[in-house]
Amino acid sequence: MGRKTEITNLLANLPRLGAGLSYRRPFGSELLQQQSEVDFIEIIGDLYLDAPTERADELLLLAKHFTIVPHFTGLSLGSAEGVDEQYLEDIARLIKWLNPPWWSEHIGFTKAGGVHLGHPAPLPFSHEAVEVMRQNIITARRVIPTPLILENVCSTLVWPGAEMDEPAFITEVLVQSGCGLLLDVTNVHTNATNLGSDPVAFLEKLPLDRVVQIHFSGGHESKGRLVESRAQPVPEGVWQLLEAAVARAPVRCICLERDDNLPPLLEVLWEVERARTIGRQHKRWN
Amino acid sequence: MELALQQKLVARLVTDREFRESFFANPAKVAAHEGLTVAAEGLAQMHHEQLRQFARLLRTRRLAQVSVQMPLTRRALGMRFADLFRNYAVNPQPGKRPFEDGLGFAKYLEEYASAEQLGPEWALSIARYEAAKIEATWLDRRLTVRFLPHAARRLATMLKTGDVPPGSYHRPSVAIWWRATESSRLKHWLW
């Protein structure tokens, strides 16, 4: 099967969801009252694995009112020691129950040698790391047939001895694994700002025809560097990059992330509406 | 195989400040002690400041999660919540499950309060209250009970709606969480 056909098949059956929000518990009941303002929600799936009754009930309630897309950080598809089979089974059970259009993980690793990082770390831009990702994704697909998309990570941590640059590495992982891209434009913006490079040039080197979903958020500055804290309103530079990505890529949805320093929900929904409008202007949805 | 060892070394370097600084001072010796000599040779060129920056990013992420788990403690401690969390998180690694950092931080606050002044005095009662709630929610316990030396219910109500006026708020409280069965909803009583 040619690359073009493969990508066409990958995207053909994925629905256009629109603009949504990464769910955080403090939004709670207010979000249900504003459900017409949110086209879908993303959940951090790791928080609902082996969860107590209250969490399961919460998810049931959300599923009654929203299309849910689960996003994970703990499977660690980039771990050379392989994925945790029990964790994978738990994810598979949750995804089977939710029946989402796709699920997502990161191009990175979150565990090694018994240490859990809690946040994805970057991989070396090497053929060995591409092969590790490919093998772990094969393992995941054996138990989870739902389409998987992969997110670019935020980090200026560069492993020595790179065999390619980051866009080439992301491209190779996606091509070898047959996955779509969850493009985090804030990660691109933050890395480019901290490294002093051009975020649009980075964007144009990515396989944009594979972009299924976009993440965006606002970080803060500390000691002269941007930190992707998801604790502030989205800055204008990220909005511009988001628009550049939506103009170039066949995105199915855009998702706002806000983790800390949570403002009133209406302020967050204003940013969701602005993203929805950008998608409409580029005819990604009605 | 080499990548697995390198990831093991990087995971230690970005989660354990003492290990990181020892490694920077004498990489060959520390790596040999950990059985990671091969990995250390491959990572000799890794930028020290980049590793420190990534370690800070990990702590920022963990802080956001713990802030959600312990919102009343955060309000009680104000700006000191983040400072204390950063001190706590320099060495212990985040746990496998999402609630483990909240319990670890509450334990750190207990230890800190026994050595230093943790003001306001009632903040520790609020931290104990929220840690007990995390235990009751996540640890499959049918019954969790905490005796607290401060007016936890009144303080919790005030913290949810705004600032707490100065005062000692000494008054014993009892917090109870229970489930009728393993799968039934958690009930809570605070007096």
Chai-1 contact restraints between the chains, C-beta under 6 A:
chainA,res_idxA,chainB,res_idxB,connection_type,confidence,min_distance_angstrom,max_distance_angstrom,comment,restraint_id
A,L47,B,P98,contact,1.0,0.0,6.0,A-B,restraint_1
A,P52,B,T137,contact,1.0,0.0,6.0,A-B,restraint_2
A,P52,B,W138,contact,1.0,0.0,6.0,A-B,restraint_3
A,T53,B,S183,contact,1.0,0.0,6.0,A-B,restraint_4
A,T53,B,R185,contact,1.0,0.0,6.0,A-B,restraint_5
A,E54,B,L186,contact,1.0,0.0,6.0,A-B,restraint_6
A,A80,B,L3,contact,1.0,0.0,6.0,A-B,restraint_7
A,A80,B,A4,contact,1.0,0.0,6.0,A-B,restraint_8
A,A80,B,Q7,contact,1.0,0.0,6.0,A-B,restraint_9
A,E81,B,A4,contact,1.0,0.0,6.0,A-B,restraint_10
A,F109,B,Q7,contact,1.0,0.0,6.0,A-B,restraint_11
A,A112,B,Q7,contact,1.0,0.0,6.0,A-B,restraint_12
A,A112,B,K8,contact,1.0,0.0,6.0,A-B,restraint_13
A,A112,B,A11,contact,1.0,0.0,6.0,A-B,restraint_14
A,G113,B,K8,contact,1.0,0.0,6.0,A-B,restraint_15
A,G113,B,A11,contact,1.0,0.0,6.0,A-B,restraint_16
A,V115,B,A11,contact,1.0,0.0,6.0,A-B,restraint_17
A,V115,B,T15,contact,1.0,0.0,6.0,A-B,restraint_18
A,V115,B,Q93,contact,1.0,0.0,6.0,A-B,restraint_19
A,H116,B,P94,contact,1.0,0.0,6.0,A-B,restraint_20
A,H116,B,K96,contact,1.0,0.0,6.0,A-B,restraint_21
A,G118,B,R62,contact,1.0,0.0,6.0,A-B,restraint_22
A,G118,B,P94,contact,1.0,0.0,6.0,A-B,restraint_23
A,H119,B,L58,contact,1.0,0.0,6.0,A-B,restraint_24
A,H119,B,R61,contact,1.0,0.0,6.0,A-B,restraint_25
A,E128,B,L3,contact,1.0,0.0,6.0,A-B,restraint_26
A,S155,B,F54,contact,1.0,0.0,6.0,A-B,restraint_27
A,T156,B,Q50,contact,1.0,0.0,6.0,A-B,restraint_28
A,L157,B,Q50,contact,1.0,0.0,6.0,A-B,restraint_29
A,L157,B,F54,contact,1.0,0.0,6.0,A-B,restraint_30
A,P160,B,Q45,contact,1.0,0.0,6.0,A-B,restraint_31
A,P160,B,M46,contact,1.0,0.0,6.0,A-B,restraint_32
A,S229,B,T60,contact,1.0,0.0,6.0,A-B,restraint_33
A,D259,B,A64,contact,1.0,0.0,6.0,A-B,restraint_34
A,D260,B,A64,contact,1.0,0.0,6.0,A-B,restraint_35
